[in-house]
Every structure is written in C-alpha cells, then in structure tokens.
Amino acid sequence: MTDIKIRLLLVDDQMIIRQGLRSLLEAKPDLEVVGEAENGQQAIAQVEALQPDVVLMDVRMPVMDGVAATRLICQQFSETKVLVLTTFDDDDYVSQAMQLGARGYLLKDTHSDDLAGAIRAVHKGYTQMGPGLMEKAIAHTPPLTPPQPTQLPPELTGLTAREREVLCLIATGASNREIAEALYISERTVKNHITRILSQLNLRDRTQAAMFVSAFLPLLQH
C-alpha cells in the first residue's frame, strides 16, 4: 500500500502562524506541507510551481489579500482546493470567499484534529464550514435572478387583446369592479373574460393566474 499524502500550501503573512500550522499538520501521517507564502501574490506563484492539493488561505494579507488570491487560484488551477483559515468571521469575507470558489472557511481556533478532517474533506470535494459560518454565507449570498422570458408561451398568445388586459389587471390584484372600471366594461363581461382565461390557461383561480402571468407581464404590457 502506497502512502499518498495530501499536499498543502500554507498562506499567512505571520511566520509564527505558518510554523505552528506546519508543526500541527505534519504530525498527521497523511498530510504534507510542501510550501508557504506570506501573501496572495506569492500564493499564486507557489500554486503554479508546486501544484498543491489544498491551500490554507488567510484573508487579510499585504500585497494581495486572500479573497483576491482565492478567486485567481480557483479560476486558474481547478485541481487545487482552497480552504480559508482566518481569525475573521466577517460576513462579507465568508460570503465572498465561498462565492469565489473556496471549498471551506474555518477559524484559526479550530482544533487541529478538526482542521485535519476539514482538509481531508475538502480534498475529496466536500465543502467545510466552521460553526455558525454557513448561516453567514447563506444570509449574504444574493438571490439568483431567474432569466427573463423573451417570448410568450402558447397559452398566452391564444388570448385576445382584451383578455390579456384583464389578465394584467388580475396580476396587479385588481378586483372585478376595478377591472370593469379600468376597461369601461361591465363586471359580468369581466367574469366572462376571467372564465375563459382560466380555461385557456388550465388554471384553478385568479390567484394561480396572477402567479402564472407575473413573469410575462413585461411582454404582455409591451
């Protein structure tokens, strides 16, 4: 059986931190520190030269910080995983690092056994977050904006111009009376339009109609 070790690069602007980490991690038989860097710029050069499996990345460093270095390493060296290890649990740092490709975010007071376990997990492709940090990352991750439709579905193109007007007003929450007043038609005519709209769209009620049409309002109102 061959002894395959996880190759590590330590990135921190404080030598004493790097020395401490090296001592702790090299005590683990499956971990090997192959290099060190004191800023993000050096880290990128070392990743290119040494091709480590995992980079332990500090955040606040001179010349180039850990967030910028993480972005470039994840873009240019997809085989190398970045595990942020820092004293800062700042919400912005957590969310930025994870959005830019880091596979984990731990604080420096993490127990050495837990840190070693996180390194192994990250090396396998799993995400590792320190206690309470996952919530911070989720809370500060901007919601995804769904792509806007560029054309109407067949169900809507089959509606008449008047029915589209009625549907748009339904989407605004207008009552039958308000729709009738806006379009200068009777409430009975509004009800007839709504009945056909629901049948055409195969929907149960006006609430479903409003939800269905909301994504297409810009096209209907154009």
C-alpha positions in Angstrom: 0.0 0.0 0.0 1.5 3.3 -1.0 1.4 6.3 1.4 -0.4 9.0 -0.6 -0.3 12.3 1.2 -2.4 15.5 0.8 0.0 18.2 -0.3 -0.6 21.5 1.4 0.4 25.1 0.8 0.2 27.4 3.9 -0.6 31.1 3.1 -0.4 33.6 6.0 1.5 36.8 6.5 2.7 35.8 10.0 5.6 33.4 10.1 4.7 32.1 13.6 1.3 31.1 12.3 2.7 29.2 9.4 5.2 27.5 11.6 2.5 26.5 14.1 0.3 25.1 11.3 3.2 23.2 9.8 4.0 21.6 13.1 0.4 20.6 13.8 -0.4 19.3 10.3 2.8 17.4 9.6 2.1 15.4 12.7 -0.7 13.8 10.7 0.6 10.9 8.6 -1.5 11.7 5.5 -0.7 15.5 5.4 2.4 17.1 3.9 3.2 20.8 3.8 5.0 21.4 0.5 5.3 25.2 0.7 4.5 28.5 2.3 3.5 32.0 1.2 3.1 35.3 3.1 0.7 37.0 0.7 -1.8 36.2 -2.1 0.6 37.0 -4.9 3.2 34.6 -3.6 0.4 32.0 -3.1 -0.5 32.1 -6.8 3.2 31.6 -7.8 3.6 28.8 -5.3 0.4 27.0 -6.5 1.7 27.2 -10.1 5.1 25.9 -9.1 4.1 23.3 -6.5 0.6 22.2 -7.6 -0.6 21.5 -4.0 -3.8 19.7 -3.4 -5.1 22.1 -0.8 -4.3 25.7 0.0 -4.8 27.0 3.6 -5.5 30.7 2.9 -5.5 33.6 5.3 -7.7 36.6 4.4 -6.0 39.8 5.4 -2.5 40.0 4.0 -0.4 42.7 2.3 0.3 42.9 -1.5 -2.7 40.8 -2.3 -5.4 39.6 0.2 -6.7 36.1 0.4 -10.1 36.8 -1.2 -8.4 38.0 -4.5 -5.9 35.2 -4.4 -8.7 32.7 -3.9 -10.5 34.0 -7.0 -7.5 33.7 -9.2 -6.4 30.3 -7.9 -9.9 28.8 -8.4 -10.0 30.3 -11.9 -6.6 29.2 -13.0 -5.9 26.0 -11.0 -9.1 24.0 -10.8 -7.4 20.9 -9.3 -6.2 22.9 -6.2 -8.8 23.4 -3.5 -8.8 26.5 -1.3 -9.7 26.3 2.4 -9.8 29.7 4.1 -8.3 29.7 7.5 -8.5 33.0 9.3 -9.3 34.8 12.5 -12.0 36.8 10.9 -15.6 35.6 10.7 -16.8 38.8 8.9 -19.9 38.1 6.9 -18.5 39.7 3.8 -15.3 37.7 3.9 -17.2 34.5 4.4 -19.7 35.1 1.5 -17.0 36.5 -0.9 -14.6 33.6 -0.3 -17.3 31.0 -0.9 -18.8 32.7 -3.9 -15.3 32.9 -5.5 -14.7 29.2 -5.2 -13.3 28.4 -1.8 -14.3 24.9 -0.6 -14.3 25.8 3.1 -14.0 28.5 5.7 -12.6 27.9 9.2 -11.4 30.0 12.0 -7.8 29.7 13.3 -9.0 28.5 16.7 -10.3 25.3 15.1 -8.9 22.2 16.8 -6.0 20.5 14.9 -8.0 17.3 14.5 -11.0 19.2 13.2 -8.7 21.1 10.8 -7.1 17.9 9.5 -10.6 16.4 9.0 -11.7 19.5 7.1 -8.6 19.3 4.9 -9.3 15.7 4.0 -13.0 16.5 3.3 -12.1 19.5 1.1 -9.5 17.4 -0.8 -12.4 14.9 -1.6 -14.5 17.7 -2.9 -16.7 18.4 0.1 -17.5 21.9 1.5 -16.4 22.6 5.1 -17.7 25.5 7.2 -16.9 26.4 10.8 -19.7 26.6 13.4 -22.1 29.4 12.5 -20.3 30.3 9.3 -22.6 28.5 6.9 -25.5 30.7 8.1 -23.4 33.8 7.4 -22.6 32.7 3.9 -26.2 31.9 3.1 -27.5 35.1 4.6 -25.2 37.2 2.5 -25.5 35.3 -0.8 -27.5 37.4 -3.2 -30.6 35.5 -4.5 -30.4 34.2 -8.0 -32.3 36.2 -10.6 -34.2 33.9 -12.9 -33.7 34.7 -16.6 -36.5 36.8 -18.0 -38.6 35.2 -20.7 -38.2 36.6 -24.2 -41.4 35.3 -25.7 -45.0 34.4 -24.6 -46.0 30.8 -24.1 -48.7 29.4 -26.5 -51.3 29.6 -23.8 -50.9 33.4 -23.6 -50.7 34.0 -27.3 -54.1 32.3 -27.7 -55.7 35.0 -25.6 -57.4 38.1 -27.2 -56.0 41.6 -26.6 -58.9 42.3 -24.1 -58.2 39.1 -22.2 -54.6 40.0 -21.9 -55.6 43.4 -20.5 -57.8 41.6 -18.0 -55.1 39.2 -17.0 -52.6 42.0 -16.5 -55.0 43.7 -14.1 -55.6 40.5 -12.3 -51.8 40.3 -11.7 -51.9 43.7 -10.0 -54.6 42.5 -7.6 -57.4 44.4 -9.1 -61.0 43.3 -8.2 -63.6 42.6 -10.9 -65.2 46.0 -10.3 -61.8 47.7 -10.6 -61.1 45.8 -13.8 -64.5 46.8 -15.2 -63.9 50.5 -14.4 -60.4 50.5 -15.9 -61.6 48.9 -19.1 -65.0 50.5 -19.3 -66.8 47.2 -19.4 -69.4 45.5 -17.2 -68.5 43.2 -14.3 -70.4 40.4 -16.0 -68.1 40.8 -19.0 -65.1 40.8 -16.7 -66.3 37.5 -15.2 -66.8 36.0 -18.7 -63.3 37.0 -19.6 -61.8 35.5 -16.5 -63.7 32.3 -17.0 -62.2 31.9 -20.5 -58.7 32.9 -19.3 -58.7 30.3 -16.6 -59.9 27.7 -19.1 -57.4 28.7 -21.7 -54.5 28.6 -19.2 -55.8 25.5 -17.4 -55.7 27.2 -14.0 -58.0 26.9 -11.0 -58.5 30.5 -9.9 -57.3 34.1 -10.3 -54.5 33.7 -7.8 -52.9 31.0 -9.9 -53.5 33.2 -12.9 -51.7 36.1 -11.3 -48.7 33.9 -10.3 -48.5 32.4 -13.7 -48.6 35.6 -15.6 -46.2 37.6 -13.3 -43.1 36.5 -15.2 -44.6 37.5 -18.6 -46.0 41.0 -17.6 -43.3 43.0 -19.4 -44.1 41.1 -22.6 -47.9 41.5 -22.2 -47.6 45.2 -21.4 -45.2 45.9 -24.2 
